[in-house]
Amino acid sequence: MKSTILKSTCFALLLTTFSGIAQEKEQDSTKVEQLDEVLVKAVRVDAKSPITHSNVTKKEIAKRNLGQDIPVLLNFLPSVVTTSDAGAGIGYTGIRVRGISSQSTNITINGIPYNDAESLGTFWVNLGDFASSVESLQLQRGVGTSTNGSGAFGASINVLTDAVSKEANGEISNSFGSFNTRKHTVKFSTGLLNDHVEIAGRLSNIASDGYIDRASTDLKSYFLQASFIDDNTLIKAITFGGSEVTYQSWFGIDGQTLKDNRTFNPAGIYTDDNGNTQFYDREVDDYKQDHYQLHWNQRYDNQWSTNIGLNYTYGRGFFEQFREDDDFETYGFQPLTVNGQPQTTTDLVRRRWLDNDFYVFNASANYKNNNLDMIFGTSFSHYDGDHFGEVIWAEFASQSDIRDRYYEGNGKKNDFSVFTKASFRLNDKIQLYGDLQLRNVNYATSGINSNLTQFLVDENYTFFNPKAGITYELNTNNDLYFSYARANREPSRDDFENNAEIEPEQLNDFEIGWRHKKNNFSFNANAYLMLYNEQLVLTGNIDGVGNPIRTNSGESYRLGLELEALIPVSSKLTLQPNLTLSSNKNKETIISFDGELVNLGKTDIAFSPELIAANAIVYQPIKNLQISLLSKFVGEQYMSNTEADLSKLDSFFVNDFNIAYTIETKSIFDAITFTGLVNNILNEKYVSNGYYFTFDDDFTNPGTIATVEGAGFYPQATTNFLLGATVKF
């Protein structure tokens, strides 16, 4: 009785405390788990599917969840390369799968598209500590299954948020580490009240100074859900979101600075009136994003069930910059005369804003019997985004007034798709898979862009995306599979801005694989051939706000072999290696060099290393202690499609050390878990991302053009650590 009173008191205090981490208790209610999984059934595949995939559970995420973003937590999966602008895995982070940019990776949360509708990118920085509210996620490599939102061109990541908990629980966690990094999270669940209703939530704050100078991050986030459940119904109302203030670090540094001062950050640099170098203290990205989801899952009998999902996302924010000696004409200012001298430039501070609304409706019906599992579905989304710029201070403001908008435009996008997919067990050995999707996209813009030029786009695309596959069960331990999938994908807003003529891209993806599992040993081998038409490849260059610039590449391909295994060396020691070997080629690359067109023939696709390998050595000497050595090797890669020497990133080999120890108690707390993570234990000075650019210049002789090239690099952190403690109630 005393223990119960103490637990109740601590739980009440927990609801008013702000700090901690969260991991839901494992459920002992099969019905609860199955109904929760319906949220992502339409976009996920099962173990027998002929789709290449990896599953990650809440328990696996928790071992390294000390504040770093979700892409970094997925770093050791096959074919994955991650990077961080600030160098330490917090703030702006990115993920590439099979060498393909994050813009070509489809992200859904509970089946709702998360990719930004215009840029097609995914900004995890807007969802700080979201890993603490993830029940599970599935990474599909290649085209994968039909999904909602923009198509998958290299991978898709579908996330399922916290499942309904049958029993009341709570967690508080704090972690601290290098670069003044700290994470504080509190999480709770009421458990099922009257066996039907649960309320659960999370509050988090993550802050870090960053490895790169001034690359600070301040992330505040929340997650709240109310659920109603009975034997055949699950209704979830979920809201989550966050705010981020991140000092800009997207400019990178040149090769010489990389050697001399690899943490240097040029963002915000200017010269004061006395000739001294200064840095503007508000050179930040400041953005807020709120998501509201409503899901209704209904099971009618053992064969039929339906799922309806609604979503509204509200995003708004800006990035702020100090600009030194900017031209008046950039902002529509009129020339001035100051002290008798004509004035056409000024120091100023500007903000470039995004203000957008995103609406989604998903619906699906599932029919299932002993041999057939079929899903019919539809998805519709509408995006409405305003883009505008303000000058909030200027040394010479000319005729402008405060909060005048020097540019203003709008983008609207409608995305409608219908699909049907089915798995049919032909006999005891053969399972067939089919998937048909029809998708229509309309994108229209109005107004002027940040370059003060008219920006008008009105494009309509209709895509047909068929997929088919077969799984053959050799025996209880071995499966063979083969699949074909086609994907089509529209250009992004940036693609339209950076290219006068841009085309949608198309991919034909062939996958063949073998899965072996016996007792605790498993081995997967997968070969893929991805044939592209007008693939939107990264050029290596970036625009003025750090976004990668892409261009159509005609015909190109990616050919690769992926191997992964789970090897129990003993009852206490396990190895988890994976390896990707690939060849990634543009069939023909034509560039302008020294004023002439040059055909380089077949070249490597930018940011596509031929070798990616990872391994986890996991040692568990006693029940509640786990020690892991995590290793990652990424081969050399080019940042351009020209194989220019200056654009080459060297290979790197990085090792992390992870330890987790749990003390189980029988009084006030259920358990206390201590976690430690030492990243890059061998102090490797490596670069995982960068950019490459060229421009033509007339040096000495008029009419003589020479091509000038340059490169920027994003150095990653040397040895650093994170330590955390989680208290579970």
C-alpha positions in Angstrom: 0.0 0.0 0.0 2.8 2.4 0.9 4.5 1.6 -2.4 1.3 2.4 -4.3 0.9 5.7 -2.5 4.5 6.7 -3.3 4.1 5.7 -7.0 0.9 7.7 -7.2 2.5 10.8 -5.6 5.6 10.5 -7.9 3.3 10.2 -10.9 1.4 13.3 -10.0 4.7 15.2 -9.6 5.8 13.9 -13.0 3.0 15.6 -14.7 4.3 19.0 -13.6 8.0 18.3 -14.1 9.9 19.4 -17.2 12.8 17.2 -17.9 13.3 13.6 -19.1 13.3 10.8 -21.7 10.6 8.3 -22.6 10.3 4.8 -23.7 6.9 3.1 -23.5 6.6 -0.1 -21.5 6.1 -3.2 -23.7 2.5 -3.9 -24.1 0.8 -7.1 -22.8 -2.3 -6.4 -24.8 -2.2 -7.9 -28.3 -5.3 -6.2 -29.4 -3.9 -2.8 -28.4 -0.7 -3.4 -30.4 -2.6 -4.8 -33.5 -4.9 -1.8 -33.7 -2.0 0.7 -33.3 -0.2 -1.0 -36.1 -3.1 -0.4 -38.5 -2.0 3.2 -38.6 0.9 2.3 -40.8 -0.3 -1.0 -42.4 -1.1 0.8 -45.6 2.5 1.9 -46.1 4.5 -0.9 -44.4 5.4 -4.4 -45.5 5.8 -7.6 -43.5 8.7 -10.0 -43.2 7.7 -12.1 -46.1 7.2 -9.2 -48.5 9.5 -8.9 -51.6 10.5 -5.4 -50.5 13.9 -4.7 -49.0 13.4 -3.2 -45.6 14.7 -2.8 -42.0 12.7 -2.5 -38.9 13.7 -0.5 -35.8 11.9 -0.8 -32.5 11.5 1.6 -29.6 13.8 -0.6 -27.5 16.6 -0.3 -30.0 16.2 3.4 -30.4 16.3 4.0 -26.6 19.8 2.7 -26.2 21.3 5.7 -28.1 18.5 8.2 -27.7 20.5 11.0 -25.9 19.4 13.9 -28.0 20.7 13.2 -31.5 18.2 13.4 -34.4 16.5 10.4 -36.0 18.8 10.3 -39.1 21.8 9.9 -36.8 20.1 7.1 -34.9 19.6 5.2 -38.2 23.3 5.7 -39.2 24.2 2.0 -38.8 21.5 0.6 -41.1 22.5 -0.8 -44.5 23.3 1.7 -47.3 22.9 4.7 -45.0 25.1 7.8 -44.8 24.3 10.6 -42.4 25.6 14.1 -41.9 25.1 17.1 -39.6 25.6 20.8 -40.4 26.6 21.5 -36.8 28.8 18.4 -36.7 27.4 16.7 -33.6 24.1 15.2 -34.9 21.8 17.8 -33.4 20.1 20.5 -35.4 20.1 20.3 -39.2 20.9 16.6 -40.0 20.5 14.7 -43.2 20.3 11.1 -44.4 21.2 9.5 -47.8 20.2 6.0 -48.6 22.0 4.2 -51.5 23.5 7.6 -52.3 20.2 9.3 -52.8 19.4 12.6 -51.2 16.9 13.1 -48.4 14.7 15.0 -50.9 14.1 11.6 -52.6 13.3 9.8 -49.3 9.6 9.6 -48.5 8.8 10.2 -44.8 5.4 9.4 -43.2 4.3 9.7 -39.6 1.4 7.4 -38.8 0.8 7.2 -42.6 0.7 11.0 -42.9 3.2 12.6 -45.3 5.9 14.6 -43.5 8.1 15.7 -46.4 7.8 19.4 -47.1 5.4 19.7 -50.0 7.4 22.3 -51.9 11.1 21.5 -51.2 10.4 17.7 -50.8 12.9 17.8 -48.0 12.6 16.5 -44.4 13.5 18.9 -41.6 13.9 16.7 -38.4 15.1 19.9 -36.6 11.4 20.9 -36.4 10.7 17.7 -34.3 13.3 17.8 -31.6 13.5 14.6 -29.5 10.8 12.9 -31.7 12.6 9.6 -31.3 11.3 9.6 -27.7 7.7 9.3 -29.1 8.4 6.6 -31.7 7.0 3.1 -31.2 8.7 1.7 -34.3 9.9 2.7 -37.7 10.5 0.9 -41.0 13.2 1.9 -43.5 12.4 0.6 -47.0 15.2 0.8 -49.5 14.5 1.3 -53.2 11.0 2.3 -54.4 9.3 0.2 -51.7 5.6 0.0 -51.4 3.1 2.7 -52.5 3.0 5.4 -49.9 1.4 8.7 -49.2 2.9 12.0 -50.4 5.9 12.4 -52.7 7.2 9.2 -54.1 10.2 7.3 -52.8 13.3 7.4 -55.0 15.8 5.8 -52.8 14.0 5.0 -49.6 11.0 5.5 -47.5 10.9 5.9 -43.7 7.5 5.3 -42.1 7.2 6.1 -38.4 4.6 4.8 -35.9 4.3 7.0 -32.8 3.7 5.7 -29.3 1.2 2.8 -28.9 -1.6 2.8 -26.4 -0.3 1.8 -23.0 -2.5 -0.5 -20.9 -0.9 0.6 -17.6 0.0 4.0 -16.2 3.6 4.9 -16.4 6.0 7.8 -16.6 9.6 8.6 -17.3 12.0 11.4 -16.5 15.4 11.6 -18.3 18.3 14.0 -18.4 21.4 13.8 -20.5 24.5 16.0 -20.9 27.6 15.9 -23.0 30.2 17.6 -25.2 29.6 21.0 -26.7 27.3 21.9 -23.7 24.7 19.5 -25.0 21.8 18.7 -22.8 18.4 17.0 -23.2 15.5 17.1 -20.8 12.4 15.1 -21.3 9.3 14.1 -19.3 6.8 11.6 -20.5 3.6 10.1 -19.0 0.7 7.8 -19.7 -2.5 7.4 -17.7 -2.8 3.8 -18.9 -6.3 2.7 -19.9 -8.9 4.4 -17.8 -12.0 2.4 -17.5 -10.3 0.0 -19.9 -11.0 2.3 -22.8 -9.3 5.7 -22.6 -5.7 6.7 -22.4 -4.0 10.1 -22.3 -0.3 10.3 -22.9 2.3 13.0 -23.6 5.8 14.2 -23.7 7.7 17.5 -23.3 11.3 17.9 -24.3 14.0 20.5 -24.5 17.3 19.9 -26.3 20.1 22.5 -26.5 23.7 22.3 -27.8 26.4 24.8 -28.7 27.4 22.5 -31.6 30.8 21.3 -32.7 31.1 24.1 -35.3 31.6 27.6 -33.9 28.3 29.2 -32.8 26.3 26.4 -34.4 24.0 26.4 -31.4 20.6 24.7 -31.3 17.6 25.2 -29.0 14.8 22.7 -29.6 11.5 22.6 -27.7 9.0 20.0 -28.6 5.8 18.3 -27.3 3.7 15.2 -28.0 0.2 14.6 -26.7 -2.3 11.9 -27.6 -5.8 10.9 -26.4 -6.9 7.4 -27.3 -10.2 5.5 -27.1 -10.0 1.8 -27.6 -12.3 -1.2 -27.4 -12.2 -4.7 -29.0 -12.7 -3.4 -32.5 -12.2 0.4 -32.4 -9.2 2.6 -32.0 -9.6 6.4 -32.2 -6.5 8.6 -31.6 -6.3 12.3 -31.5 -2.6 13.3 -31.6 -0.9 16.7 -31.6 2.9 17.1 -31.7 5.3 19.8 -32.8 8.1 22.0 -31.8 10.1 25.2 -32.1 13.7 25.5 -33.1 16.2 28.3 -33.0 19.4 27.2 -34.8 22.4 29.4 -35.5 23.2 29.0 -39.2 26.0 26.7 -40.2 25.1 25.7 -43.7 27.8 27.7 -45.4 30.6 25.2 -44.9 34.3 26.0 -45.1 37.0 25.8 -47.9 39.8 23.3 -48.0 42.4 25.5 -46.4 40.2 26.5 -43.5 39.4 22.8 -43.1 43.1 22.2 -42.5 43.8 25.3 -40.3 40.5 25.8 -38.3 37.9 23.1 -39.0 35.4 24.4 -36.6 35.3 27.9 -38.2 31.8 29.2 -39.1 31.6 32.1 -41.6 27.9 32.7 -40.9 27.1 36.2 -39.7 30.6 37.6 -40.3 31.0 41.3 -41.0 33.5 44.2 -40.4 32.6 47.0 -38.0 33.4 50.7 -38.5 36.8 50.2 -36.8 37.8 47.4 -39.2 37.3 44.6 -36.7 35.8 41.3 -37.7 32.5 40.6 -35.9 29.7 38.0 -36.0 26.1 38.9 -35.9 24.5 37.2 -32.9 21.1 36.5 -34.5 22.2 34.8 -37.7 19.5 32.1 -36.9 16.9 29.9 -38.3 13.7 30.4 -36.2 10.8 28.1 -37.0 7.7 26.6 -35.4 5.6 23.6 -36.6 2.5 22.1 -35.1 0.8 18.9 -36.3 -2.7 17.8 -35.5 -3.8 14.2 -36.4 -7.0 12.3 -36.0 -7.1 8.5 -36.7 -10.0 6.2 -36.6 -9.4 2.4 -37.0 -12.4 0.1 -37.2 -12.4 -3.6 -37.3 -15.7 -5.0 -38.5 -15.0 -8.8 -38.4 -12.0 -11.1 -38.9 -11.7 -10.0 -42.5 -12.6 -6.3 -42.9 -11.1 -3.2 -41.3 -10.9 0.4 -42.2 -8.6 3.3 -41.3 -9.3 7.1 -41.7 -6.6 9.7 -41.0 -6.8 13.5 -40.9 -4.0 15.9 -40.5 -3.4 19.7 -40.3 0.1 21.1 -40.1 0.8 24.7 -39.4 4.4 25.9 -40.0 5.8 29.4 -39.7 9.2 31.0 -39.2 12.2 32.7 -40.8 15.9 32.8 -41.0 17.6 36.1 -40.1 20.8 37.4 -41.6 23.0 40.4 -41.3 24.0 41.7 -44.8 27.0 44.0 -45.3 27.0 46.5 -48.2 24.0 45.0 -50.0 22.8 46.8 -53.1 19.6 48.9 -52.8 18.2 47.2 -55.9 18.1 43.9 -54.2 15.4 45.2 -51.9 13.7 47.7 -54.3 15.2 50.6 -52.4 15.6 54.0 -54.2 19.1 55.6 -54.3 19.8 58.2 -51.6 22.1 61.2 -51.2 23.8 61.1 -47.8 26.1 64.1 -46.8 26.3 65.0 -50.5 27.4 61.5 -51.5 25.2 59.1 -53.5 24.3 56.0 -51.5 23.3 52.7 -53.3 24.4 50.1 -50.7 23.6 49.6 -47.0 24.2 47.3 -44.1 20.9 45.7 -43.1 19.2 42.8 -41.3 16.7 40.8 -43.2 14.3 37.9 -42.5 13.0 35.5 -45.1 9.8 33.9 -44.0 7.8 30.8 -44.6 4.2 30.6 -43.5 2.3 27.5 -44.6 -0.7 25.3 -44.0 -0.8 21.6 -44.9 -4.0 19.4 -44.9 -4.2 15.7 -45.5 -7.0 13.1 -45.7 -6.1 9.4 -45.8 -8.5 6.5 -46.0 -8.0 2.8 -46.5 -9.9 -0.5 -46.3 -8.3 -3.9 -45.6 -9.6 -7.3 -46.5 -7.8 -10.3 -45.2 -8.4 -14.1 -45.2 -6.1 -17.1 -45.0 -4.5 -16.5 -48.4 -5.2 -12.9 -49.4 -4.3 -9.6 -47.7 -5.6 -6.7 -49.8 -5.7 -2.9 -49.1 -7.5 -0.2 -51.0 -6.6 3.3 -50.2 -6.6 7.0 -51.2 -4.8 10.1 -50.0 -5.4 13.8 -50.7 -3.3 16.7 -49.5 -3.4 20.4 -50.0 -0.5 22.8 -49.3 -0.6 26.5 -49.2 2.6 28.3 -48.5 3.6 32.0 -48.4 7.1 33.1 -49.0 8.1 36.7 -48.2 11.1 38.8 -47.0 11.3 41.7 -44.6 14.1 44.2 -43.8 13.9 44.7 -40.1 16.9 47.1 -39.8 18.9 49.1 -42.3 21.7 51.7 -42.0 20.1 53.5 -44.9 16.4 52.4 -45.2 15.6 54.6 -48.2 11.9 54.9 -48.7 11.1 51.6 -47.0 9.0 51.3 -43.8 9.4 48.7 -41.1 8.0 45.3 -42.0 7.8 46.2 -45.7 7.9 43.0 -47.7 10.6 43.3 -50.4 9.4 40.1 -52.1 6.2 38.1 -51.7 5.0 34.9 -53.3 2.8 31.9 -52.8 2.9 28.2 -53.7 0.0 25.8 -53.8 0.2 22.1 -54.2 -2.5 19.5 -54.5 -1.6 15.8 -54.3 -4.2 13.1 -54.9 -3.5 9.3 -55.1 -5.4 6.1 -55.2 -3.8 2.6 -54.7 -4.5 -1.0 -54.2 -2.0 -3.5 -53.0 -2.3 -7.2 -52.3 -0.4 -10.2 -51.0 -1.7 -13.5 -52.2 -0.4 -16.9 -50.9 -0.6 -19.1 -54.0 0.5 -22.2 -52.1 2.7 -23.2 -49.2 5.8 -22.1 -51.1 4.8 -19.0 -53.2 3.5 -15.6 -52.1 2.6 -13.0 -54.8 2.7 -9.3 -54.3 1.0 -6.6 -56.4 0.7 -2.8 -56.0 -0.9 -0.2 -58.3 -0.9 3.5 -57.6 -2.2 6.4 -59.6 -1.0 9.8 -58.5 -1.9 13.3 -59.7 0.1 16.4 -58.6 -0.7 20.0 -59.3 1.8 22.7 -58.3 1.2 26.4 -59.0 3.1 29.5 -57.8 2.5 33.3 -58.0 4.3 36.5 -57.0 8.0 37.1 -56.9 10.8 35.2 -55.3 13.8 36.3 -53.2 15.7 37.4 -56.4 12.9 39.9 -57.1 11.9 38.1 -60.3 8.5 36.9 -61.3 8.2 33.2 -60.3 5.3 31.6 -62.1 4.8 27.8 -62.2 1.7 25.9 -63.1 2.4 22.2 -63.7 0.2 19.2 -63.6 1.6 15.6 -63.4 -0.2 12.3 -63.6 1.9 9.3 -62.6 1.2 5.6 -62.8 3.3 3.5 -60.4 3.0 -0.3 -60.7 4.8 -2.7 -58.5 5.0 -6.5 -58.4 6.9 -9.2 -56.6 7.2 -12.8 -55.7 8.5 -14.6 -52.5 9.4 -18.2 -52.7 9.8 -20.1 -49.5 12.6 -22.7 -49.9 12.0 -24.1 -46.4 11.2 -22.8 -43.0 14.7 -21.1 -42.8 15.1 -19.6 -46.3 13.1 -17.3 -48.6 14.0 -16.0 -52.0 12.3 -12.9 -53.4 12.1 -10.7 -56.6 10.4 -7.4 -57.1 9.9 -4.7 -59.8 8.7 -1.2 -59.0 8.3 2.0 -60.9 8.2 5.4 -59.4 7.7 8.9 -60.8 8.5 12.0 -58.9 7.8 15.7 -59.5 10.5 18.5 -59.3 10.7 20.6 -56.2 10.2 24.4 -55.9 14.0 24.8 -55.8 14.4 22.7 -59.0 12.0 25.1 -60.8 13.9 28.1 -59.5 17.3 26.8 -60.4 16.5 25.3 -63.8 14.7 27.0 -66.7 13.7 23.6 -68.0 13.2 20.8 -65.5 11.6 17.4 -66.0 10.0 14.9 -63.6 12.2 11.9 -62.9 11.4 8.2 -63.4 12.8 5.1 -61.8 12.5 1.4 -62.6 13.7 -0.6 -59.6 14.6 -4.3 -59.7 15.4 -6.1 -56.4 16.3 -9.8 -55.9 17.2 -11.2 -52.5 17.6 -14.1 -50.1 16.6 -14.1 -46.5 17.9 -16.8 -44.1 16.9 -17.2 -40.5 17.7 -20.1 -38.1 17.3 -19.7 -34.4 19.0 -16.5 -33.5 21.2 -16.3 -36.6 19.9 -14.4 -39.7 21.5 -13.3 -43.0 20.0 -11.2 -45.7 21.4 -10.6 -49.2 19.8 -8.2 -51.7 20.9 -7.1 -55.2 19.3 -4.1 -56.8 19.3 -2.4 -60.2 17.8 1.1 -60.3 17.4 2.5 -63.8 16.6 6.2 -64.0 15.3 8.5 -66.7 16.0 12.2 -66.0 17.1 11.5 -62.4 17.3 14.7 -60.4 20.9 14.3 -59.2 22.7 16.6 -56.8 25.0 18.9 -58.8 27.1 19.4 -55.7 26.3 23.1 -55.5 24.0 24.7 -52.9 21.8 27.8 -53.1 22.0 30.9 -50.8 20.2 29.1 -47.9 22.2 25.8 -48.0 19.7 23.8 -50.1 21.3 21.4 -52.5 20.8 22.2 -56.2 19.7 19.3 -58.5 19.5 18.8 -62.2 18.2 16.2 -64.6 20.9 13.7 -65.6 19.4 11.9 -68.6 19.9 8.2 -68.2 21.6 6.9 -65.1 21.7 3.8 -62.9 22.6 2.4 -59.5 23.7 -1.2 -59.3 24.4 -2.7 -55.8 24.6 -5.6 -53.4 23.5 -5.3 -49.8 24.5 -7.8 -47.2 23.5 -7.9 -43.5 23.6 -10.4 -40.7 22.9 -11.1 -37.1 25.5 -13.5 -35.7 25.2 -14.8 -32.1 28.8 -15.7 -31.3 27.8 -16.8 -27.8 24.9 -16.2 -25.4 26.5 -12.9 -24.4 28.2 -11.7 -27.6 26.5 -10.8 -30.9 27.8 -9.3 -34.2 25.6 -7.2 -36.5 27.5 -6.4 -39.7 26.2 -5.0 -43.0 27.9 -4.1 -46.3 26.9 -2.3 -49.4 28.8 -2.5 -52.7 27.5 -0.4 -55.5 28.2 1.3 -58.9 26.4 4.5 -59.5 26.7 6.1 -62.9 25.5 8.8 -65.2 25.6 7.3 -68.6 26.7 10.6 -70.2 27.8 13.9 -68.6 28.2 17.1 -70.6 29.5 20.2 -69.0 30.7 23.7 -70.0 34.5 24.0 -69.3 36.6 27.0 -70.4 33.7 28.2 -72.5 33.3 25.0 -74.4 31.0 22.0 -74.1 32.9 18.9 -73.0 31.5 15.3 -73.0 32.9 13.5 -70.0 31.1 10.2 -70.9 30.1 7.9 -68.0 30.7 9.5 -64.6 30.0 8.7 -61.0 26.8 10.1 -59.5 27.5 12.7 -56.9 27.4 11.7 -53.2 27.3 8.0 -54.1 30.1 6.0 -52.4 30.8 2.6 -53.8 31.4 1.0 -50.4 29.4 1.5 -47.2 29.9 -0.8 -44.3 28.8 -1.0 -40.6 29.0 -3.3 -37.7 27.8 -3.5 -34.1 29.6 -5.7 -31.6 27.1 -6.1 -28.8 28.2 -7.7 -25.4 25.8 -8.4 -22.6 27.7 -9.9 -19.7 24.7 -9.7 -17.3 21.0 -9.3 -17.8 20.8 -5.5 -17.4 24.1 -4.4 -18.9 24.8 -4.0 -22.6 28.1 -2.7 -24.1 28.3 -2.0 -27.8 31.0 -1.0 -30.3 29.5 0.6 -33.4 31.6 1.0 -36.5 30.9 2.8 -39.8 33.0 3.0 -43.0 32.0 5.1 -45.9 34.1 5.0 -49.1 35.3 8.0 -51.0 32.7 9.9 -53.0 32.5 12.8 -55.3 30.4 15.9 -54.6 29.9 16.6 -58.3 28.9 14.5 -61.4 32.2 15.5 -63.1 34.6 13.5 -60.9 36.6 16.6 -60.3 39.4 16.1 -57.9 38.5 19.1 -55.8 35.0 17.6 -55.3 36.2 14.3 -53.8 35.4 13.5 -50.2 37.8 11.1 -48.6 36.7 7.8 -47.1 36.2 7.7 -43.3 36.0 5.1 -40.6 34.2 6.1 -37.4 33.7 4.1 -34.2 31.2 4.8 -31.4 31.0 3.2 -27.9 27.6 2.7 -26.3 26.8 1.4 -22.8 23.5 1.0 -21.1 22.9 -0.3 -17.5 19.5 -0.7 -15.8 18.9 -1.0 -12.1 15.5 -2.5 -11.4 13.9 -1.4 -8.1 10.9 -2.5 -6.2 10.0 0.7 -4.3 9.4 4.2 -5.7 10.8 3.6 -9.2 10.4 0.7 -11.5 13.9 1.1 -12.9 16.7 3.5 -13.4 18.7 3.3 -16.7 22.1 4.9 -17.1 23.3 5.4 -20.7 26.6 6.5 -22.1 27.7 7.2 -25.7 31.2 8.1 -26.9 31.1 9.2 -30.5 34.2 8.9 -32.7 36.3 7.3 -30.1 39.4 7.2 -32.4 39.1 11.0 -33.0 38.7 10.7 -36.8 38.8 14.1 -38.5 36.3 13.4 -41.3 33.9 15.2 -43.6 30.6 13.5 -44.6 29.1 16.3 -46.7 30.0 19.3 -48.7 29.4 21.2 -52.0 31.2 21.9 -55.2 30.7 24.7 -57.7 32.1 26.2 -60.9 31.7 29.5 -62.7 33.1 31.0 -65.8 35.3 34.1 -65.6 37.2 36.3 -68.1 40.6 36.7 -66.5 43.0 38.6 -68.8 42.1 38.4 -72.5 38.7 39.7 -73.5 36.7 36.8 -75.0 38.8 34.2 -73.2 36.8 32.2 -70.6 38.3 30.1 -67.9 36.3 27.9 -65.5 36.9 28.5 -61.8 36.0 25.8 -59.3 35.6 25.7 -55.6 34.4 23.5 -52.8 32.9 23.7 -49.3 33.1 21.1 -46.5 31.0 20.3 -43.4 33.4 18.8 -40.9 32.0 16.4 -38.3 32.8 16.3 -34.7 35.9 14.6 -33.3 35.7 12.6 -30.1 32.6 13.6 -28.0 30.3 12.1 -25.4 26.8 12.0 -24.1 25.7 10.7 -20.7 22.1 10.2 -19.5 19.9 8.8 -16.8 16.3 7.7 -17.2 14.0 7.1 -14.2 10.9 5.0 -15.0 7.8 4.9 -12.8 
